[in-house]
């Protein structure tokens, strides 16, 4: 037997809320942890002096990727607002009215 699945405007609002209140803060926290991965001199040893520049560049790349992810999720939240408004209209228009 198949399962019926219904999307509601409140479910869309819950997704928006979870993205804004949970996921984005987690991404910001992740970005903050990048600094905790720094390796001070002479952590890589004398041969590692060549690597330290590349490692710092990789940290910057990760920070940039997290910023891009945050921007993307913020755009999802905005798009979900439009979707939610349209869904509310559809819910109201699909309600049976008895006269």
KESE-535521 format. One record per residue: residue in three letters; y, z, x of N, C-alpha, C in turn. Coordinates in nm, 4 decimals. Layout:
! residues N
ALA,Y,Z,X,Y,Z,X,Y,Z,X;
...
This chain:
! residues 99
UNK,-0.1172,0.0000,0.0845,0.0000,0.0000,0.0000,0.1245,0.0000,0.0897;
UNK,0.2194,-0.0830,0.0561,0.3402,-0.0918,0.1392,0.4375,0.0210,0.1059;
UNK,0.5143,0.0550,0.2058,0.6123,0.1613,0.1898,0.7469,0.0995,0.1558;
UNK,0.8139,0.1533,0.0549,0.9465,0.1043,0.0213,1.0490,0.1772,0.1068;
UNK,1.1371,0.1007,0.1674,1.2412,0.1579,0.2523,1.3759,0.1185,0.1944;
UNK,1.4604,0.2170,0.1745,1.5922,0.1927,0.1176,1.6997,0.2371,0.2153;
UNK,1.7964,0.1509,0.2374,1.9115,0.1851,0.3195,2.0189,0.2375,0.2264;
UNK,2.0863,0.3436,0.2677,2.1951,0.3987,0.1880,2.3199,0.4100,0.2737;
UNK,2.4329,0.4191,0.2076,2.5579,0.4361,0.2808,2.5594,0.5708,0.3537;
UNK,2.4932,0.6700,0.2989,2.4891,0.8002,0.3674,2.4023,0.7921,0.4938;
UNK,2.2986,0.7097,0.4916,2.2172,0.6913,0.6127,2.2995,0.6217,0.7211;
UNK,2.3797,0.5244,0.6802,2.4666,0.4561,0.7759,2.5671,0.5551,0.8339;
UNK,2.6244,0.6404,0.7492,2.7197,0.7423,0.7956,2.6528,0.8404,0.8915;
UNK,2.5269,0.8759,0.8636,2.4537,0.9654,0.9539,2.4339,0.9023,1.0912;
UNK,2.4045,0.7734,1.0931,2.3882,0.7031,1.2212,2.5202,0.7046,1.2973;
UNK,2.6295,0.6756,1.2271,2.7617,0.6803,1.2915,2.7881,0.8185,1.3508;
UNK,2.7625,0.9197,1.2723,2.7882,1.0577,1.3161,2.7023,1.0921,1.4379;
UNK,2.5763,1.0569,1.4348,2.4877,1.0864,1.5480,2.5312,1.0133,1.6747;
UNK,2.5727,0.8890,1.6599,2.6201,0.8145,1.7767,2.7449,0.8804,1.8353;
UNK,2.8379,0.9189,1.7475,2.9637,0.9767,1.7933,2.9528,1.1193,1.8435;
UNK,2.8680,1.1987,1.7788,2.8608,1.3413,1.8126,2.7519,1.3749,1.9142;
UNK,2.6526,1.2888,1.9285,2.5409,1.3196,2.0165,2.5269,1.2194,2.1311;
UNK,2.5215,1.0916,2.0962,2.4894,0.9912,2.1976,2.6036,0.9686,2.2967;
UNK,2.7261,0.9513,2.2452,2.8393,0.9295,2.3363,2.8607,1.0498,2.4277;
UNK,2.8586,1.1735,2.3760,2.8711,1.2871,2.4690,2.7588,1.2909,2.5736;
UNK,2.6388,1.2503,2.5361,2.5280,1.2480,2.6327,2.5547,1.1448,2.7418;
UNK,2.6113,1.0309,2.7041,2.6460,0.9301,2.8045,2.7554,0.9815,2.8976;
UNK,2.8548,1.0505,2.8413,2.9614,1.1060,2.9254,2.9058,1.2116,3.0210;
UNK,2.8107,1.2897,2.9715,2.7470,1.3905,3.0574,2.6687,1.3222,3.1702;
UNK,2.5988,1.2150,3.1360,2.5254,1.1388,3.2368,2.6200,1.0888,3.3453;
UNK,2.7339,1.0365,3.3039,2.8324,0.9875,3.4005,2.8784,1.1007,3.4922;
UNK,2.8952,1.2198,3.4358,2.9352,1.3349,3.5162,2.8305,1.3754,3.6177;
UNK,2.7043,1.3498,3.5856,2.5966,1.3863,3.6778,2.5859,1.2924,3.7979;
UNK,2.6488,1.1768,3.7890,2.6430,1.0826,3.9014,2.7008,1.1485,4.0266;
UNK,2.8099,1.2232,4.0103,2.8706,1.2899,4.1262,2.7764,1.3923,4.1894;
UNK,2.6890,1.4495,4.1085,2.5970,1.5499,4.1631,2.4895,1.4873,4.2518;
UNK,2.4826,1.3539,4.2522,2.3840,1.2871,4.3375,2.4417,1.2491,4.4730;
UNK,2.5676,1.2870,4.4972,2.6291,1.2555,4.6268,2.5531,1.3242,4.7397;
UNK,2.5415,1.2543,4.8500,2.4710,1.3064,4.9667,2.5743,1.3210,5.0784;
UNK,2.6145,1.4454,5.1101,2.7154,1.4646,5.2142,2.6584,1.4359,5.3530;
UNK,2.7483,1.4088,5.4466,2.7081,1.3846,5.5853,2.6423,1.5101,5.6412;
UNK,2.5391,1.5019,5.7118,2.4596,1.3884,5.7565,2.3331,1.3719,5.6741;
UNK,2.3462,1.3798,5.5434,2.2308,1.3770,5.4547,2.1354,1.2625,5.4759;
UNK,2.1846,1.1469,5.5089,2.0977,1.0328,5.5349,2.0603,1.0222,5.6826;
UNK,2.1134,1.1109,5.7630,2.0854,1.1052,5.9068,2.1717,0.9999,5.9740;
UNK,2.1575,0.9893,6.1059,2.2427,0.8959,6.1788,2.2145,0.7509,6.1435;
UNK,2.0914,0.7179,6.1116,2.0618,0.5804,6.0709,2.1119,0.5533,5.9294;
UNK,2.1310,0.6600,5.8556,2.1754,0.6450,5.7179,2.3228,0.6163,5.7028;
UNK,2.3986,0.6202,5.8127,2.5414,0.5905,5.8029,2.5651,0.4526,5.7428;
UNK,2.4744,0.3613,5.7675,2.4863,0.2270,5.7113,2.4604,0.2279,5.5603;
UNK,2.3761,0.3190,5.5173,2.3398,0.3258,5.3762,2.4448,0.3949,5.2913;
UNK,2.5221,0.4860,5.3490,2.6107,0.5689,5.2697,2.7126,0.4862,5.1901;
UNK,2.7619,0.3773,5.2499,2.8555,0.2903,5.1775,2.7890,0.2230,5.0597;
UNK,2.6696,0.1754,5.0794,2.5951,0.1108,4.9712,2.5630,0.2109,4.8612;
UNK,2.5303,0.3324,4.9013,2.4963,0.4362,4.8038,2.6173,0.4691,4.7165;
UNK,2.7338,0.4809,4.7784,2.8561,0.5068,4.7020,2.8869,0.3924,4.6065;
UNK,2.8609,0.2708,4.6509,2.8807,0.1552,4.5641,2.7869,0.1569,4.4442;
UNK,2.6650,0.2010,4.4686,2.5681,0.2113,4.3596,2.6123,0.3178,4.2591;
UNK,2.6650,0.4293,4.3095,2.7169,0.5320,4.2189,2.8298,0.4755,4.1323;
UNK,2.9189,0.3984,4.1933,3.0279,0.3367,4.1168,2.9752,0.2381,4.0132;
UNK,2.8696,0.1640,4.0514,2.8073,0.0710,3.9568,2.7530,0.1457,3.8353;
UNK,2.6868,0.2582,3.8600,2.6298,0.3368,3.7501,2.7420,0.3896,3.6603;
UNK,2.8491,0.4398,3.7210,2.9630,0.4871,3.6402,3.0168,0.3749,3.5515;
UNK,3.0292,0.2551,3.6097,3.0779,0.1403,3.5325,2.9838,0.1020,3.4198;
UNK,2.8529,0.1078,3.4455,2.7545,0.0751,3.3415,2.7598,0.1756,3.2277;
UNK,2.7784,0.3016,3.2615,2.7880,0.4043,3.1567,2.9154,0.3832,3.0752;
UNK,3.0257,0.3505,3.1420,3.1501,0.3202,3.0691,3.1302,0.2023,2.9740;
UNK,3.0601,0.0991,3.0211,3.0310,-0.0166,2.9358,2.9456,0.0235,2.8163;
UNK,2.8484,0.1108,2.8395,2.7620,0.1572,2.7307,2.8432,0.2358,2.6279;
UNK,2.9338,0.3209,2.6750,3.0186,0.3988,2.5836,3.1050,0.3047,2.5002;
UNK,3.1655,0.2042,2.5646,3.2472,0.1069,2.4916,3.1648,0.0348,2.3854;
UNK,3.0434,-0.0028,2.4212,2.9558,-0.0736,2.3276,2.9214,0.0137,2.2077;
UNK,2.8860,0.1389,2.2327,2.8498,0.2294,2.1228,2.9706,0.2560,2.0335;
UNK,3.0890,0.2682,2.0929,3.2099,0.2864,2.0119,3.2335,0.1652,1.9214;
UNK,3.2036,0.0455,1.9714,3.2159,-0.0755,1.8890,3.1105,-0.0776,1.7790;
UNK,2.9910,-0.0270,1.8082,2.8875,-0.0161,1.7046,2.9361,0.0747,1.5928;
UNK,2.9965,0.1872,1.6308,3.0449,0.2825,1.5305,3.1500,0.2156,1.4419;
UNK,3.2399,0.1382,1.5018,3.3405,0.0653,1.4241,3.2740,-0.0363,1.3313;
UNK,3.1763,-0.1105,1.3830,3.1069,-0.2100,1.3011,3.0308,-0.1425,1.1871;
UNK,2.9728,-0.0278,1.2157,2.9001,0.0451,1.1103,2.9938,0.0910,0.9997;
UNK,3.1206,0.1152,1.0328,3.2178,0.1529,0.9292,3.2357,0.0393,0.8298;
UNK,3.2480,-0.0821,0.8805,3.2596,-0.1998,0.7931,3.1319,-0.2179,0.7114;
UNK,3.0194,-0.2033,0.7776,2.8901,-0.2171,0.7091,2.8781,-0.1125,0.5989;
UNK,2.9177,0.0107,0.6300,2.9084,0.1194,0.5312,2.9963,0.0895,0.4096;
UNK,3.1198,0.0437,0.4327,3.2092,0.0113,0.3202,3.1492,-0.0982,0.2332;
UNK,3.0945,-0.2004,0.2970,3.0317,-0.3088,0.2209,2.9090,-0.2592,0.1459;
UNK,2.8352,-0.1677,0.2089,2.7148,-0.1155,0.1460,2.7504,-0.0310,0.0230;
UNK,2.8582,0.0470,0.0338,2.9034,0.1268,-0.0810,2.9394,0.0345,-0.1971;
UNK,3.0101,-0.0751,-0.1667,3.0444,-0.1718,-0.2720,2.9182,-0.2282,-0.3357;
UNK,2.8202,-0.2606,-0.2534,2.6942,-0.3151,-0.3056,2.6219,-0.2115,-0.3915;
UNK,2.6238,-0.0853,-0.3461,2.5595,0.0207,-0.4248,2.6275,0.0348,-0.5603;
UNK,2.7609,0.0320,-0.5609,2.8341,0.0463,-0.6870,2.8098,-0.0724,-0.7790;
UNK,2.8036,-0.1925,-0.7218,2.7822,-0.3112,-0.8022,2.6391,-0.3262,-0.8518;
UNK,2.5471,-0.2586,-0.7896,2.4071,-0.2709,-0.8331,2.3672,-0.1603,-0.9308;
UNK,2.4627,-0.0730,-0.9628,2.4350,0.0355,-1.0577,2.4324,-0.0197,-1.1992;
UNK,2.3326,0.0162,-1.2736,2.3225,-0.0291,-1.4111,2.4173,0.0554,-1.4964;
UNK,2.4978,-0.0133,-1.5754,2.5934,0.0545,-1.6623,2.5522,0.0267,-1.8062;
UNK,2.5353,0.1320,-1.8818,2.4990,0.1183,-2.0229,2.6245,0.1330,-2.1075;
UNK,2.6388,0.0451,-2.2039,2.7565,0.0500,-2.2942,2.7138,0.0951,-2.4308;
